[in-house]
Amino acid sequence: MTRNFTWCAVVILGMGAMLSSCSKHPQSAKTGMRYNDKYNGGFQVFAKTHPAPGPGLVPIEGGTFVLGGSADQDVTYDYNNVRRRVTVPSFYMDDTEVANVDWLEYLHWLNINYPGDRELYYNALPDTLVWRSPLSYNEPYVDNYLRHPSFQDYPVVGVTWDQAQDYCIWRTDRMNENILRESGKLATWKDASGKGGGKKAPAGGATAAGGSKEPFNTDIYLNGQYKGAGIDGKKMMPDLNPNAKPAQGSKGKPTRPVSMEDGILKQAYRLPSEAEWEYAALGLIGNTENENITDGKMYPWNGMGVRSAKRRTRGLILANFKRGDGDNMGVGGYLNDKADITAPVRSYVPNDFGLFNMAGNVNEWTADTYRQMSFEDVDDFNPFRGNEFKDKRMADAEKGLLAKDKYGRPIKDPAKAGKKKKWSELSVEQQQAATVNNANALPAGIAAAPPAGTPAATTTPAAVAANGEIKSAAAGKPYNPDARGFEDSTSSVLYGVTTLVNDHSKVYKGGSWNDRALWLNPATRRFMNEDDASAEVGFRCAMTMVGATEIHPDSRPHFVERKPKPYKTKAK
């Protein structure tokens, strides 16, 4: 049984500003105090809703499946996809690969916001030289593939893993900024441009707290460091805090920026984990009935072949791949897969999750660091290998201000401990950071960068032992924030020297326009260095789903969630 798993029943959050309305006067189940009451402290609680996905995403209802289970052979003879039952939580995923037009939008934004920063723009450019081959006339693709309108809906290629990560960060900020501007929580786009009669925001976005010109960043905004004249919108959140005061020069009621508790802003875009990607590609939900999988899959579609069995499209190739030596597109007059290199990102039939091209077209980066035995090593819930635990650097712990780089983004350092630090430890680090900043005469909120070649964690001297090992600030014990090679048995000294596999090796999956059908199997896996690129590798983004994991709870049996009984202060 095949089901097109689009999310029709999702409850759209919209503005997200609706206060909790479980009863006329919602109250705490533990203290009896009313929520959203400006007279008793003003603690605000908002309606618990299932947030809608961000732009371009579709929901993927998670569950258990056999990681590596769809492979019928060890393609690389590496014993690198040992079958393992795991559970993948529900999440969101792009229904298509990121296209050239999407990347050009990114480049355009960088160009208009940082017109003098050629290095930033250059570093974001895909490597179009990936099309060059000594014995193939691919030079037209070098010049045209990224920018010509004919290729605008084709998947972007020549993008490294690092560039894909940067794109995810940029996309997150633009999505959340648009939500806030469209809803009036920030100055509207028209007002921010100076065309709406309001105060024009400075070039580069707006003037953030402290007077610096910088674009919107989600983390900095949530920390209260992006507000003021030219930034604040006309429909900001009401501030019920009894200590709050109206904005300077305003005669209205106190307002505040949006917070995480409001449920308005969305989670960050990111690369999907290897397990998420494989689970989504298989789309077994279309073959599932009451926890029973009626039929397995070798590809994102049903059946053992690669051709359509439907009457109107019978015999057509279901993905863009290389059928054999010298056969990338079929015979003239009847081009079977309709593509010589890549194809538009919405080509062919989507799988049962509604995802296009999860086999063929381009391979896709995943977030995981490659290890041959990852499937045996990773946890069985939300398996992932690639953790580099980081903390946001504080510019002023007393005021709770985050340190920012020159682009207005929070600076993140390797985590110095595996647990929450004591306030006294934060204070010591703050004093040391202030000493460094004062010595370099840096503006408030902008942290000093460590000397070239020095790990960021060593900016706090107490965090590094004599042997160079990072110590936990909490207990003085060794702590390693880089867990990509967790429990590797190979010598860390020789790793990457005696083998091509190292902590910069990232997994990609899916097969491409230039791969044989065996690579279309979702369980197959290959790796490439994170700063390398290929004409056969692109990517799509994912997003974490918060809250309930079930997509259609009303269509299945479930226990009713009971509401707490209201507390009455007066006895009957």
Rosetta blueprint (number, residue, H / E / L):
1 M L
2 T L
3 R L
4 N L
5 F L
6 T L
7 W L
8 C L
9 A L
10 V L
11 V L
12 I L
13 L L
14 G L
15 M L
16 G L
17 A L
18 M L
19 L E
20 S L
21 S L
22 C L
23 S L
24 K L
25 H L
26 P L
27 Q E
28 S L
29 A L
30 K L
31 T L
32 G L
33 M L
34 R E
35 Y L
36 N L
37 D L
38 K L
39 Y L
40 N L
41 G L
42 G L
43 F L
44 Q L
45 V L
46 F E
47 A L
48 K L
49 T L
50 H L
51 P L
52 A L
53 P L
54 G L
55 P L
56 G L
57 L E
58 V E
59 P E
60 I E
61 E L
62 G L
63 G E
64 T E
65 F E
66 V E
67 L E
68 G L
69 G L
70 S L
71 A L
72 D L
73 Q L
74 D L
75 V L
76 T L
77 Y L
78 D L
79 Y L
80 N L
81 N L
82 V L
83 R L
84 R E
85 R E
86 V E
87 T E
88 V E
89 P L
90 S L
91 F E
92 Y E
93 M E
94 D E
95 D L
96 T L
97 E L
98 V L
99 A E
100 N H
101 V H
102 D H
103 W H
104 L H
105 E H
106 Y H
107 L H
108 H H
109 W H
110 L H
111 N H
112 I H
113 N H
114 Y L
115 P L
116 G L
117 D L
118 R H
119 E H
120 L H
121 Y H
122 Y H
123 N H
124 A H
125 L L
126 P L
127 D L
128 T H
129 L H
130 V H
131 W H
132 R L
133 S E
134 P L
135 L L
136 S E
137 Y L
138 N L
139 E H
140 P H
141 Y H
142 V H
143 D H
144 N H
145 Y L
146 L L
147 R L
148 H L
149 P H
150 S H
151 F H
152 Q L
153 D L
154 Y L
155 P E
156 V L
157 V L
158 G L
159 V L
160 T L
161 W H
162 D H
163 Q H
164 A H
165 Q H
166 D H
167 Y H
168 C H
169 I H
170 W H
171 R H
172 T H
173 D H
174 R H
175 M H
176 N H
177 E H
178 N H
179 I H
180 L H
181 R H
182 E H
183 S L
184 G L
185 K L
186 L E
187 A L
188 T L
189 W H
190 K H
191 D H
192 A H
193 S L
194 G L
195 K L
196 G L
197 G L
198 G L
199 K L
200 K L
201 A L
202 P L
203 A L
204 G L
205 G L
206 A E
207 T E
208 A L
209 A L
210 G L
211 G L
212 S L
213 K E
214 E E
215 P L
216 F L
217 N L
218 T H
219 D H
220 I H
221 Y H
222 L H
223 N L
224 G L
225 Q L
226 Y L
227 K L
228 G L
229 A L
230 G L
231 I L
232 D E
233 G L
234 K L
235 K L
236 M L
237 M E
238 P E
239 D L
240 L L
241 N L
242 P L
243 N L
244 A L
245 K L
246 P L
247 A L
248 Q L
249 G L
250 S L
251 K L
252 G L
253 K L
254 P L
255 T E
256 R E
257 P L
258 V L
259 S L
260 M H
261 E H
262 D H
263 G L
264 I L
265 L L
266 K L
267 Q L
268 A L
269 Y E
270 R E
271 L L
272 P L
273 S L
274 E H
275 A H
276 E H
277 W H
278 E H
279 Y H
280 A H
281 A H
282 L H
283 G L
284 L H
285 I H
286 G H
287 N H
288 T E
289 E E
290 N L
291 E L
292 N E
293 I E
294 T L
295 D L
296 G L
297 K L
298 M L
299 Y L
300 P L
301 W L
302 N L
303 G L
304 M L
305 G L
306 V L
307 R E
308 S L
309 A L
310 K L
311 R L
312 R L
313 T L
314 R L
315 G L
316 L L
317 I E
318 L L
319 A L
320 N L
321 F L
322 K L
323 R L
324 G E
325 D L
326 G L
327 D E
328 N L
329 M L
330 G L
331 V E
332 G L
333 G L
334 Y E
335 L L
336 N L
337 D L
338 K L
339 A L
340 D L
341 I L
342 T L
343 A L
344 P L
345 V L
346 R L
347 S L
348 Y L
349 V L
350 P L
351 N L
352 D L
353 F L
354 G L
355 L L
356 F L
357 N L
358 M L
359 A L
360 G L
361 N L
362 V L
363 N E
364 E E
365 W E
366 T E
367 A E
368 D E
369 T E
370 Y L
371 R L
372 Q L
373 M L
374 S H
375 F H
376 E H
377 D H
378 V L
379 D L
380 D L
381 F E
382 N L
383 P L
384 F L
385 R L
386 G L
387 N L
388 E E
389 F L
390 K E
391 D E
392 K E
393 R L
394 M E
395 A E
396 D E
397 A L
398 E L
399 K L
400 G L
401 L E
402 L E
403 A L
404 K E
405 D L
406 K L
407 Y L
408 G L
409 R L
410 P E
411 I L
412 K E
413 D E
414 P E
415 A L
416 K L
417 A L
418 G L
419 K L
420 K L
421 K L
422 K L
423 W H
424 S H
425 E H
426 L H
427 S H
428 V H
429 E H
430 Q H
431 Q H
432 Q H
433 A H
434 A H
435 T H
436 V H
437 N H
438 N H
439 A H
440 N L
441 A L
442 L L
443 P L
444 A L
445 G L
446 I E
447 A L
448 A L
449 A L
450 P L
451 P L
452 A L
453 G L
454 T L
455 P L
456 A H
457 A H
458 T H
459 T H
460 T L
461 P H
462 A H
463 A H
464 V E
465 A L
466 A L
467 N L
468 G L
469 E L
470 I E
471 K E
472 S L
473 A L
474 A L
475 A L
476 G L
477 K L
478 P E
479 Y L
480 N L
481 P L
482 D E
483 A L
484 R L
485 G L
486 F L
487 E L
488 D L
489 S L
490 T L
491 S L
492 S L
493 V L
494 L L
495 Y L
496 G L
497 V L
498 T L
499 T L
500 L L
501 V L
502 N L
503 D L
504 H L
505 S E
506 K E
507 V E
508 Y E
509 K E
510 G L
511 G L
512 S L
513 W L
514 N L
515 D L
516 R L
517 A H
518 L H
519 W H
520 L H
521 N L
522 P L
523 A L
524 T L
525 R L
526 R E
527 F E
528 M E
529 N E
530 E L
531 D L
532 D L
533 A L
534 S L
535 A L
536 E L
537 V E
538 G E
539 F L
540 R L
541 C L
542 A E
543 M E
544 T E
545 M L
546 V L
547 G L
548 A L
549 T L
550 E L
551 I L
552 H L
553 P H
554 D H
555 S H
556 R L
557 P L
558 H L
559 F L
560 V L
561 E L
562 R L
563 K L
564 P L
565 K L
566 P L
567 Y L
568 K L
569 T L
570 K L
571 A L
572 K L
